[in-house]
Amino acid sequence: MAENIQNYFSHDSNARNDTKILNLRAALGAEGYGIYFMLLERLRDSTDYTSVIDYNAIAFDLRVSAGTVKRVVEDFGLFSFTENGERFYSESLLRRMKIKDEKKKDISEKRRAAANKRWEQEKNQDIDNDLYNNNANEMQLHAKKMQNDAKEKKRKDKEIKDNKRKDNTPPPLYSKLPNEGGGVLNDDDVDVEKLKKLISLYNYCGFQNISPSIQDTLVEFSKLYPYSWLEEAFKIATNGGKLSLNYIKGILNRWQTNGKNSNFKNNKTDVESYYDQVDKWTEEIERERANNGH
């Protein structure tokens, strides 16, 4: 069907009344009229709408005599010839084919333009899809990163809390003695268990590492004072921000001199007065040590 449309050419309904056609019909009758239109069909099928002048071959194709074909082509002015005289054509058919070819070219150009437009739209759609997919991928990656960051933050917060919890966990009740294996343990006056508890208390309150001189002070404390006094004195010093063994020693000395349950009567609270008094005791101890050359 499509091929028939491609090979179509227009045919005037009154072509039989054309003067040249009338002369053809008068001379050759309906046979001549039929040969004429069969020649036009052959020309239409040719790529350049012309035909080589080979009457014998044409006559064989049309199943008519070569002489009749020659008369139709040459005697009635229905066909023209190329300059070299080797081919013939129809002026009327060329005009019709020119209109057809121009329309065909216009249609082809419009179809090409439409195809290019459609291709461009599809291309832009593909680009939009790629951009959308890229944006979607980026959003997924960003969301995943935020999720991972949130998990990491949660993990770090938990780690910090765990570390704080560990820091606030009291140390073991008994700490290893610095001179364990000799020295202090050979002193019969030392209550080893009491000293271990005191060292644990010392570490728990946040004092620095135990040096030999600090060890001697702790040993002295364990010999001179009950553990309940030591525990309370360390607690007072820690709560007051006084991480000093001299400060603690001042508390213990004053308790030993005036009695642990002595009261202080003034306008300050008992705890404030107590801290003021302990500061004085500490100053006195420092002055005594200085005077004694310590």
C-alpha positions as CSV (number, residue, x, y, z in Angstrom):
1,M,0.0,0.0,0.0
2,A,2.8,2.4,1.0
3,E,4.7,1.5,-2.2
4,N,1.7,2.3,-4.4
5,I,1.3,5.7,-2.7
6,Q,5.0,6.4,-3.4
7,N,4.6,5.5,-7.1
8,Y,1.4,7.5,-7.5
9,F,1.2,10.4,-10.0
10,S,-1.8,12.7,-10.7
11,H,-4.0,12.1,-13.8
12,D,-6.4,14.7,-15.1
13,S,-9.9,13.3,-15.5
14,N,-10.3,15.0,-18.8
15,A,-6.9,14.2,-20.3
16,R,-8.6,12.3,-23.2
17,N,-9.9,15.7,-24.4
18,D,-6.5,17.3,-24.7
19,T,-5.7,18.4,-28.3
20,K,-2.6,16.3,-28.6
21,I,-4.4,13.3,-27.0
22,L,-7.3,13.7,-29.4
23,N,-4.9,13.6,-32.4
24,L,-3.3,10.4,-30.8
25,R,-6.7,8.8,-30.4
26,A,-7.8,9.8,-33.9
27,A,-4.7,8.1,-35.4
28,L,-4.2,5.1,-33.1
29,G,-7.5,4.8,-31.2
30,A,-7.7,3.4,-27.7
31,E,-4.5,1.4,-28.2
32,G,-2.5,4.6,-28.7
33,Y,-4.2,6.2,-25.7
34,G,-3.3,3.1,-23.6
35,I,0.3,3.0,-24.8
36,Y,0.7,6.8,-23.9
37,F,-0.3,6.2,-20.3
38,M,1.8,3.1,-20.0
39,L,4.8,5.1,-21.2
40,L,4.0,7.7,-18.5
41,E,4.0,5.0,-15.9
42,R,7.4,3.8,-17.1
43,L,8.7,7.4,-16.9
44,R,7.3,7.7,-13.4
45,D,9.1,4.6,-12.2
46,S,12.4,6.1,-13.5
47,T,14.5,8.0,-10.9
48,D,14.9,11.0,-13.2
49,Y,11.6,10.6,-14.9
50,T,13.2,9.9,-18.4
51,S,13.6,6.8,-20.5
52,V,16.2,5.7,-23.0
53,I,15.0,5.6,-26.6
54,D,14.9,1.8,-27.1
55,Y,11.6,1.2,-28.8
56,N,12.2,-2.6,-29.2
57,A,12.7,-3.1,-25.5
58,I,9.7,-0.8,-24.7
59,A,7.6,-2.7,-27.2
60,F,8.5,-6.0,-25.7
61,D,7.5,-4.7,-22.2
62,L,4.2,-3.3,-23.4
63,R,3.5,-6.2,-25.8
64,V,2.9,-3.9,-28.7
65,S,4.9,-3.2,-31.9
66,A,8.0,-1.1,-31.9
67,G,6.6,1.0,-34.7
68,T,3.5,1.9,-32.7
69,V,5.6,2.9,-29.7
70,K,7.8,5.1,-32.0
71,R,4.7,6.9,-33.4
72,V,3.3,7.6,-29.9
73,V,6.6,9.0,-28.7
74,E,7.6,11.1,-31.7
75,D,4.5,12.0,-33.9
76,F,2.1,13.8,-31.5
77,G,4.2,16.3,-29.5
78,L,3.4,14.4,-26.3
79,F,7.1,13.9,-25.3
80,S,10.4,15.9,-25.4
81,F,13.9,14.7,-25.9
82,T,17.2,15.4,-24.2
83,E,19.9,17.4,-26.1
84,N,21.9,14.4,-27.0
85,G,18.7,12.7,-28.4
86,E,19.2,9.5,-26.3
87,R,16.3,9.9,-23.9
88,F,12.7,11.2,-23.9
89,Y,10.5,12.6,-21.2
90,S,7.1,14.3,-20.6
91,E,7.0,18.0,-19.7
92,S,3.6,17.6,-18.1
93,L,4.9,14.7,-15.9
94,L,8.0,16.6,-14.9
95,R,5.9,19.5,-13.6
96,R,3.7,17.2,-11.6
97,M,6.7,15.3,-10.3
98,K,8.4,18.6,-9.3
99,I,5.3,19.5,-7.2
100,K,5.3,16.0,-5.7
101,D,9.0,16.0,-4.9
102,E,8.8,19.5,-3.3
103,K,5.9,18.3,-1.1
104,K,7.8,15.2,-0.3
105,K,10.9,17.2,0.6
106,D,8.9,19.5,2.7
107,I,7.2,16.6,4.5
108,S,10.6,14.9,5.0
109,E,12.1,18.1,6.4
110,K,9.1,18.5,8.7
111,R,9.3,14.9,9.8
112,R,13.0,15.4,10.3
113,A,12.5,18.5,12.4
114,A,9.8,16.7,14.4
115,A,12.1,13.8,14.9
116,N,14.9,16.1,16.0
117,K,12.6,17.9,18.3
118,R,11.3,14.7,19.8
119,W,14.9,13.4,20.1
120,E,15.9,16.7,21.8
121,Q,13.0,16.4,24.2
122,E,13.9,12.8,24.9
123,K,17.5,13.8,25.4
124,N,16.5,16.6,27.8
125,Q,14.2,14.2,29.5
126,D,17.1,11.8,29.9
127,I,19.2,14.6,31.2
128,D,16.4,15.6,33.6
129,N,16.1,11.9,34.6
130,D,19.9,11.7,35.1
131,L,19.8,14.9,37.2
132,Y,16.9,13.6,39.2
133,N,18.6,10.2,39.7
134,N,21.8,12.0,40.7
135,N,20.0,14.3,43.1
136,A,18.1,11.3,44.4
137,N,21.4,9.4,44.9
138,E,23.0,12.5,46.5
139,M,20.0,12.8,48.8
140,Q,20.2,9.2,49.8
141,L,23.9,9.5,50.4
142,H,23.4,12.6,52.4
143,A,20.6,11.0,54.5
144,K,22.8,7.9,55.0
145,K,25.7,10.2,56.1
146,M,23.4,12.1,58.5
147,Q,22.2,8.7,59.9
148,N,25.8,7.5,60.3
149,D,26.8,10.8,61.9
150,A,23.9,10.5,64.3
151,K,24.9,7.0,65.1
152,E,28.5,8.1,65.6
153,K,27.4,11.0,67.8
154,K,25.2,8.6,69.9
155,R,28.1,6.2,70.2
156,K,30.5,9.0,71.3
157,D,28.0,10.4,73.8
158,K,27.5,6.9,75.2
159,E,31.3,6.4,75.4
160,I,31.6,9.7,77.2
161,K,28.9,8.8,79.6
162,D,30.5,5.4,80.2
163,N,33.8,7.0,80.8
164,K,32.3,9.4,83.3
165,R,30.5,6.5,85.0
166,K,33.9,4.7,85.2
167,D,35.5,7.9,86.5
168,N,32.9,8.1,89.2
169,T,33.2,4.5,90.2
170,P,35.0,4.2,93.5
171,P,38.4,2.4,93.2
172,P,38.8,-0.9,94.9
173,L,38.8,-0.7,98.7
174,Y,42.3,-1.9,98.9
175,S,45.1,-0.4,96.8
176,K,48.5,-1.8,96.4
177,L,51.0,-0.3,98.9
178,P,53.9,1.5,97.2
179,N,56.5,-0.4,99.2
180,E,54.6,-3.7,99.3
181,G,57.1,-6.5,99.8
182,G,59.3,-4.5,102.2
183,G,59.7,-1.3,104.3
184,V,56.2,-0.4,105.6
185,L,55.0,-4.0,105.9
186,N,57.9,-4.7,108.2
187,D,56.8,-2.1,110.7
188,D,54.8,-3.9,113.5
189,D,53.0,-0.6,114.5
190,V,51.3,-0.3,111.0
191,D,47.8,-1.7,110.6
192,V,48.2,-2.9,107.0
193,E,44.5,-3.2,106.3
194,K,43.8,0.2,107.7
195,L,46.7,1.7,105.6
196,K,45.3,0.0,102.4
197,K,41.9,1.5,103.1
198,L,43.6,5.0,103.6
199,I,45.5,4.7,100.4
200,S,42.3,3.8,98.5
201,L,40.6,6.8,100.1
202,Y,43.5,9.0,99.1
203,N,43.3,7.9,95.5
204,Y,39.5,8.2,95.4
205,C,39.6,11.8,96.6
206,G,41.7,12.7,93.5
207,F,45.1,13.4,95.1
208,Q,48.3,13.0,93.1
209,N,50.4,9.9,92.9
210,I,51.9,8.7,96.2
211,S,55.6,9.8,96.6
212,P,57.8,8.5,99.4
213,S,57.1,11.6,101.6
214,I,53.3,11.3,101.0
215,Q,53.6,7.6,101.9
216,D,55.3,8.5,105.2
217,T,52.5,11.0,105.9
218,L,49.8,8.4,105.2
219,V,51.6,5.8,107.4
220,E,51.7,8.4,110.2
221,F,48.0,9.2,109.8
222,S,47.1,5.5,110.0
223,K,49.1,5.2,113.2
224,L,47.8,8.3,114.9
225,Y,44.1,8.6,114.0
226,P,41.0,6.4,113.7
227,Y,40.0,5.6,110.2
228,S,36.6,7.3,110.8
229,W,38.4,10.5,111.5
230,L,40.6,10.1,108.4
231,E,37.6,9.4,106.2
232,E,35.7,12.5,107.5
233,A,38.8,14.8,107.3
234,F,39.4,13.7,103.7
235,K,35.7,14.4,102.9
236,I,35.9,17.9,104.4
237,A,39.0,18.7,102.4
238,T,37.6,17.3,99.2
239,N,34.3,19.2,99.5
240,G,36.1,22.4,100.3
241,G,38.5,22.0,97.3
242,K,41.5,21.8,99.6
243,L,43.5,18.8,98.2
244,S,46.3,19.2,100.6
245,L,47.6,16.7,103.2
246,N,48.7,19.6,105.4
247,Y,45.1,20.9,105.4
248,I,43.9,17.4,106.4
249,K,46.7,17.2,109.0
250,G,45.5,20.5,110.5
251,I,42.0,19.2,110.8
252,L,43.2,16.0,112.5
253,N,45.6,17.9,114.9
254,R,42.8,20.3,116.0
255,W,40.4,17.4,116.6
256,Q,43.1,15.7,118.7
257,T,43.8,18.9,120.7
258,N,40.2,20.3,121.2
259,G,38.1,17.3,120.7
260,K,36.4,16.2,117.5
261,N,32.9,17.4,118.5
262,S,33.9,21.0,119.5
263,N,31.5,23.8,118.2
264,F,32.2,27.2,116.8
265,K,29.8,30.0,117.8
266,N,29.6,33.0,115.4
267,N,27.5,34.4,112.6
268,K,28.8,31.9,110.0
269,T,27.5,28.5,109.5
270,D,29.2,25.7,111.3
271,V,30.8,24.4,108.1
272,E,32.1,27.9,107.1
273,S,33.5,28.5,110.5
274,Y,35.0,25.1,110.5
275,Y,36.8,25.8,107.2
276,D,38.0,29.2,108.5
277,Q,39.4,27.5,111.6
278,V,41.1,24.8,109.6
279,D,42.8,27.4,107.4
280,K,44.2,29.0,110.6
281,W,45.4,25.6,111.8
282,T,47.1,25.0,108.5
283,E,48.9,28.3,108.6
284,E,50.1,27.6,112.2
285,I,51.4,24.2,111.0
286,E,53.2,25.8,108.1
287,R,54.8,28.4,110.4
288,E,55.9,25.7,112.8
289,R,57.5,23.7,110.0
290,A,59.3,26.8,108.8
291,N,60.6,27.6,112.2
292,N,61.8,24.1,112.7
293,G,63.6,24.2,109.4
294,H,61.4,21.7,107.6
